[in-house]
């Protein structure tokens, strides 16, 4: 599929993310968990092109299994476009073309990036002219990761992850990603986390409504020192993801043995993110892992959020 823009089209690019830190509280009666996370947008992008149409439709490319991406209202980009139309009383439709580069069900927020890109693209295509704050409010109604995909950079997320505050992060961080052909279901991973905690008697009767990101994580980001940050990486979902996919633990060990400073499962997985010393160090790790039969990707962050390309 060609993503070249022409008259009457808008092309938007939005980044995937890594959770540098992810603390997860206990499950509440509504099924949600309080989160404290640090998002970093990285240079692996989703591309969305919006064209005028009478109705709403989506086409997708860049995935081996087209059936892995829904083309109806289960798709966050479709829901984003319809939400914007309803909020602005726009009576037309849109044809969305999505070129995926972020792994599907990979814990990197690819669907959320599509939704953020769709909001920006439709707003520009339809001339609805919403403010950034209003777009953020709509994004928050679509999911915890969507507002961050709008803004990009590095940010602290609290509440359900959708209450964002920019984090002071100096310099560039280089990561090597080990992706998986088989995705992981976010609800399955959260359910496994709850079960593991229940088995250990670690579930609180009254889970906290909010969590905080530890100060050492924020200090490491401010320092711009990858080695310092590597000692603070944490993901409360990692054990549950590894329980479902033991190979993820092996991938982290392989990456560290290859020279990465540390490794972490991104979000609910199964993508593994390996923090490296810098661009050259990441290229070395990538080379070793490729020789071992893996398909690693070298990315860097932070990068901006959803942006109009043409």
ABEGO torsion letter per residue (X at the ends): XBABBBBGBBBBBBBBBBBABBBBBBBBAAGBBBBBBBBBBBBBBBBBBBBBBABBBBBBBGBABAAABBABAABAAAAAAAAAAAAAGBABBBBBBBBBABBBGAGAGAAAAAAAAAAAAAAAAAGAGBBAAAAAAAAAAAEAAAAAAAAEEBBBBBEAGABBBBBBBBEBBBBBBBBBABBBBAAAAAAAAAAAAAAAGABBABBBABBBBBAAAAAAAAAGBAAAAAAABBBAAAAAAAAABAAAAAAAAAAAAAGBABBBBBEAOABBBBBBAEAAAAAAAAAAAAAAGBBBBBBBOBBBBBBBAX
